[in-house]
Amino acid sequence: MDAPCLLAKVSEHGIALLADGDRLFYRPKERVPSVLLALLREHRAKVLEILPFWSRESAEAVRRFGSPEAWLLPYLGATVSTVLGDGVLIQVTPSLV
């Protein structure tokens, strides 16, 4: 499972994720099923990469379109930073990997 789909699952369970450095905190802890906790631990690095940009709208887009790349849809038209520099997000396409 990739990070966007995993974060959508977290959202479905009503769990809030907080990051502190390279650590993830879950609230409320009692809502985190053991299977989901194992997946969060396994994919922690990828989750930490996108968590600062994640929103309720991102979770809804992933659920609605069934595509992990859909988490970016709420940011269409917004200024984003990439390794090539800042720019405006004008298109989101499925991953070829």
Stockholm file with secondary structure:
# STOCKHOLM 1.0

chainA/1-97         MDAPCLLAKVSEHGIALLADGDRLFYRPKERVPSVLLALLREHRAKVLEILPFWSRESAEAVRRFGSPEAWLLPYLGATVSTVLGDGVLIQVTPSLV
#=GR chainA/1-97 SS CCHHHHHHHHHHTTCEEEEETTEEEEESGGGCCHHHHHHHHHTHHHHHHHGGGCCHHHHHHHHHHCCGGGGGGGGTTSEEEETTEEEECCCCCCCCC
#=GC SS_cons        CCHHHHHHHHHHTTCEEEEETTEEEEESGGGCCHHHHHHHHHTHHHHHHHGGGCCHHHHHHHHHHCCGGGGGGGGTTSEEEETTEEEECCCCCCCCC
//
